[in-house]
Amino acid sequence: MKGIRLVVCICSFLFVFNQLLFADKTMESDSLYTYKYINGIYMSEPERALNLLEGAESKKTIPLRIINELRSKVYRHMYMTKLAFVYARKSYLLDSVSQKDPKHLLKMTVDLAELALLMSDHKESMRYALGGLKLAQKEKDKGAEGKLLFCIGENKWQLSFKEEAYDYFDKAIKQLQGAETKLEMAMLSYFYGMKMDYLLNDSRSKEALEVGLKREKLLKSIARLPEKNEAFLDLQYTYLYAKMSYICYLEGKYEQAEKYYQQYLSTKNAYTPDGQTYGIPYLLESKQYRKVVDRCQDFKKLMQQQDTVNLQYISILQKEVKAYLGLKDFEKVAALRESIISITDSVNSKDKRNAALELDAIYKATEQEEYIAEQTFQLRVRNISLAFLGCITFLTLFMLWRIWRHSTIVKYKNKMLAKFINEKLARKEDADELLIEEETEEPVVVPLDLEPDEESSEKNDLSLDEVSENHDEEEAENKKIFKDLNRIVVQDQLYLSPELSREDLAQIVHLNNARFARMIKENTGTNFNGYVNELRINYAIKLLKRHPNYTIRAIADEAGFNSTPILYSMFKKKTGMTPYEFKKAQESLG
């Protein structure tokens, strides 16, 4: 027995250990399919990030709207703007439908506005930017609002509405002025830098210098933050001082330009391949052509080692051409221009291939989604059909039989009710016509002594016989008054007015409300509303018979009802069927 127990314990231990090991491996594997991990690698390993997103979608470890956002970021980093726009829009649509995360919806709106701008689709970019502004103001997100205002400005600038563009740039900058968070201050620095570039493109160097000074002041404020990013600051200073040296030289402030250039050289980033290119505009302007050539040569060697030829490479060649022109080495200029033409053709050809590949990827992604959706739908339909086909068939036949039987009974009942109502109304109309012929044209006059006199002191002295006699006289008088009132109400069709009130009719016969209520009760057995609704229902029945093409809403309006539901309720209560059922029954009667 002890041996058996030992074996059981060992087996249990091995089983638990194996399960824990498998769980660790599963957790380690699943940790790759998270937003944090994929967001951290998409810039360095874009292809792997896309593969992980496919896995995350199948495993459902990340919501689909977040997966589409990450795909958009990957493709944007790969300069596949159209594909980035497609996935950003998918994420935006999912957010729009769910309405659960307005902040993420705002983020995708900003991305769509920026991506549409990159594709030069200004109409679409403006549409998203203007729509996003309202959401940003609602969410009180200054950063998003600033981005969208700046995006509108860039659209305006590219469409040659320059002054309007600068107004929007200023609005975006004003939105973030006084910011205290590191993110908002970094964004403000970016806005300053972009505005400087646009001003230089428009040959407005003086204004660019003013913006540069503001940016310099802002960077010093960022440097005083407790959690500052030294690498970020160094990069910002490198770009700023290079630009400021160039602008100051354009403005004729040569000493200040040289000072800024030395500050630029004091940064670490100035000695990186990209950082070295920042100082070239100043060197060209100050005619230091040999230094320009040296910097261009260094950058070209690096690009050739990486086997990278792009628009930035062409830009460097163009700067090198200017330097050799300054050195009057025209052979080099001619050779470089031939290289530029050749490389430009190569880049254009590569761009065309990339565009074709991007469109193919978009088509495949859309086709794959449609195929998956179709397969899922078909599988669901097939499973449901196999599981419930027999039950559905039986229940359908049973329900059809019940519906047919119920419909037959209701139609017969409604037909008999309609026939009875028609006969009853016909008799009533004949009786009313005879009564109208016998009526006199004399107006109704109510003697004043019929009204109760509250100030009479003799009222309490009346005997029971006198009270009974007065009551009989009042009833007789009420009957005569009602007869005349009813004639007026029916002939003039006063009941068709939805605004008709008890006070209106009481005024016609000169009775107070209490006496009028008694008169109606004595002669109709109901109250004022019951009396008027009875007339309206009768009129609605006539309309349904005379005008079978009228809608029920039109019948309700014509008969004086405030709404169709009230007509339905009153009609059902009086006749036992709805107006629509009466209409159908009337058609069956011919």
C-alpha positions, -999 to +999 in steps of 0.1 A: +000+000+000+028+024+009+044+017-026+012+025-044+008+057-024+043+067-033+037+061-070+005+081-069+022+110-051+051+110-077+026+109-106+005+138-091+037+158-086+048+153-122+014+162-135+012+194-115+048+203-125+040+197-161+009+219-160+028+247-143+055+245-169+029+245-197+012+275-181+045+294-179+051+288-216+016+298-225+019+330-204+053+337-220+038+332-254+007+352-247+028+381-234+040+387-269+004+394-281-001+425-260-005+461-269+025+471-247+049+447-264+038+452-300+037+490-295+073+488-283+087+469-313+067+482-343+093+508-353+123+485-351+105+453-363+075+463-384+070+430-402+072+410-369+047+435-353+022+428-382+026+390-377+020+394-339-011+415-346-025+386-368-019+363-338-035+387-314-065+390-335-070+352-337-063+348-300-085+378-292-059+391-267-064+427-279-096+444-289-100+447-327-102+485-327-068+486-309-053+460-333-064+482-363-049+512-346-015+494-342-017+482-378-022+518-389+009+529-369+030+502-384+020+510-420+025+547-413+060+540-401+066+520-433+054+550-453+024+530-466+000+559-460-030+545-478-030+513-459-024+532-426-055+553-435-076+522-442-069+506-408-072+539-389-106+543-404-116+507-394-106+515-358-125+548-360-157+531-372-155+505-344-152+533-319-180+552-335-203+522-333-195+513-297-193+549-283-175+534-252-141+551-255-144+588-267-107+594-260-097+567-284-122+578-310-106+613-307-072+598-312-082+580-343-099+611-357-066+630-353-047+602-370-072+602-399-070+640-404-031+638-405-030+607-428-055+623-452-032+654-452-002+632-461-022+618-490-031+654-501-068+646-497-075+680-482-113+677-482-112+645-462-085+658-439-106+690-432-137+669-426-121+648-399-102+678-384-134+699-380-154+670-366-126+662-342-124+697-329-159+694-314-150+661-297-117+675-285-135+705-269-161+682-254-133+660-239-113+691-229-082+676-246-059+706-254-033+684-271-057+669-296-074+702-302-040+718-309-030+690-333-063+694-352-059+732-354-024+728-368-036+702-393-062+726-406-035+752-409-013+728-429-042+721-452-048+758-457-011+763-464-009+736-490-041+750-507-023+784-508-045+801-482-013+813-464-027+839-441-055+817-429-030+789-424-008+811-401-039+820-382-046+784-374-009+778-366-012+806-340-045+791-326-028+757-322+002+773-304-020+795-282-039+764-272-008+749-257+009+780-244+013+778-206+013+740-208+029+723-178+030+687-188+061+673-207+040+659-235+021+692-242+054+712-240+070+688-265+041+692-288+043+730-286+080+728-295+071+707-326+045+734-336+071+761-333+095+741-354+070+734-381+059+771-382+095+781-386+098+758-417+067+772-433+078+808-427+112+801-442+095+785-473+076+818-476+108+838-472+096+853-439+129+849-421+123+877-396+091+861-383+108+827-383+135+842-361+109+854-336+093+819-335+128+804-330+134+826-299+101+815-284+110+778-291+144+783-274+127+798-243+103+768-243+132+743-245+148+759-215+116+755-195+114+718-205+151+714-193+140+726-159+114+698-155+122+672-129+118+642-154+134+657-184+145+635-214+181+645-222+182+628-256+150+645-266+163+679-255+196+674-273+178+666-306+156+696-302+185+719-295+205+705-325+176+712-349+168+746-334+204+760-332+211+749-368+179+767-380+186+798-359+222+801-373+208+799-409+180+825-401+203+849-384+227+848-413+198+855-437+189+885-415+225+898-416+232+890-380+265+872-387+279+872-352+247+859-337+245+833-365+281+821-357+272+819-320+241+797-327+262+776-351+287+770-323+259+761-299+247+736-326+281+720-327+281+717-289+252+692-291+257+655-293+232+650-321+251+674-343+276+646-350+250+620-360+244+615-398+211+633-397+224+660-373+252+669-396+228+677-424+210+702-402+240+726-404+243+725-442+219+754-449+240+778-427+273+766-443+259+771-478+247+806-470+280+815-453+298+801-484+317+774-465+314+751-494+342+728-486+326+719-452+293+713-471+311+689-495+327+670-466+294+666-447+276+655-478+304+629-485+301+615-450+264+612-453+265+596-487+290+570-475+267+560-447+237+558-470+257+537-495+268+513-467+231+509-457+222+505-494+196+532-489+186+555-517+156+578-510+145+615-513+167+624-484+197+611-504+186+632-534+183+663-511+219+658-500+231+655-536+212+688-544+230+705-516+263+691-528+256+705-563+251+740-547+285+736-529+303+726-561+287+755-579+301+778-552+335+761-557+331+765-595+338+728-600+313+724-629+324+689-639+313+676-605+281+696-608+273+679-642+281+644-628+260+650-597+231+662-618+232+631-639+232+610-607+202+630-594+182+623-626+191+586-625+183+582-588+151+602-591+139+579-619+149+549-596+130+564-566+099+572-588+100+536-601+103+523-565+075+545-554+053+532-581+061+496-571+055+504-534+022+521-543+011+490-563+022+467-534+003+489-510-029+488-531-025+450-535-021+447-497-053+468-492-071+446-517-059+414-500-067+427-465-103+437-476-107+404-495-095+384-466-119+401-442-148+397-465-139+360-470-136+354-432-169+372-426-186+352-453-173+319-440-182+327-404-217+337-415-222+305-436-209+283-408-233+300-383-262+296-406-254+259-413-251+250-377-283+268-368-301+251-397-289+216-388-298+220-351-332+236-354-345+229-389-370+203-377-383+224-348-385+255-369-405+237-396-430+223-371-434+255-352-438+275-384-466+252-397-483+253-363-481+291-361-493+295-397-523+274-388-530+293-356-526+326-375-549+315-403-575+303-378-573+335-357-574+357-388-605+339-401-623+343-368-613+379-364-623+387-400-658+371-395-663+389-361-652+422-376-674+417-406-704+411-383-695+441-361-691+464-391-725+453-404-741+459-371-724+493-367-735+503-402-771+493-395-771+511-361-756+543-377-782+542-405-810+540-380-795+569-360-791+590-391-827+585-401-838+594-366-816+625-366-830+637-400-866+634-387-856+653-356-839+681-375-871+686-397-892+690-365-867+715-350-875+752-349-851+780-357-857+797-324-825+803-304-820+786-271-828+809-242-822+798-207-842+816-181-820+833-155-842+820-126-831+784-136-796+791-123-790+785-086-791+817-066-766+815-038-777+847-022-814+837-017-823+832+019-855+815+011-838+784-004-835+766+030-873+771+036-884+751+006-904+720+014-895+686+000-924+688-025-911+721-038-876+707-041-889+677-060-910+699-083-880+722-090-858+691-097-883+678-122-886+712-138-848+714-141-846+680-157-872+690-182-854+722-189-820+704-192-835+680-217-848+709-239-814+727-235-795+696-244-817+689-274-809+724-288-772+722-278-769+688-295-784+701-326-759+730-327-729+707-319-740+681-346-750+706-373-720+729-369-697+699-363-682+716-332-670+682-320-644+681-348-623+708-331-596+692-309-596+723-288-634+720-279-638+722-241-667+719-217-665+756-209-671+764-247-704+745-247-714+758-213-711+793-226-733+786-256-762+776-233-754+800-205-750+774-178-724+771-151-700+741-151-719+722-124-753+726-141-738+718-175-722+686-161-756+674-147-773+682-179-748+661-199-750+632-174-788+632-174-792+631-212-762+610-223-754+588-193-718+599-195-696+630-190-686+657-215-656+638-229-677+607-234-703+627-252-679+644-276-658+613-282-690+594-291-697+620-318-661+618-330-661+580-332-694+581-352-678+607-376-646+586-379-667+555-389-684+576-416-650+588-429-637+552-430-667+542-450-667+572-474-629+575-478-613+540-477-580+555-491-575+579-461-548+570-436-557+564-400-537+595-390-558+615-415-590+601-401-579+610-365-571+646-376-604+650-394-625+635-366-609+659-340-586+635-321-553+649-309-534+618-318-538+584-336-533+563-304-563+581-288-585+572-318-573+536-316-581+534-279-616+550-282-625+532-314-615+498-299-635+506-267-667+515-286-667+490-315-645+461-302-620+465-331-594+489-343-600+515-371-577+494-394-597+462-387-630+481-393-615+494-426-607+459-437-641+446-426-658+473-445-638+463-477-650+427-473-686+439-470-682+456-504 
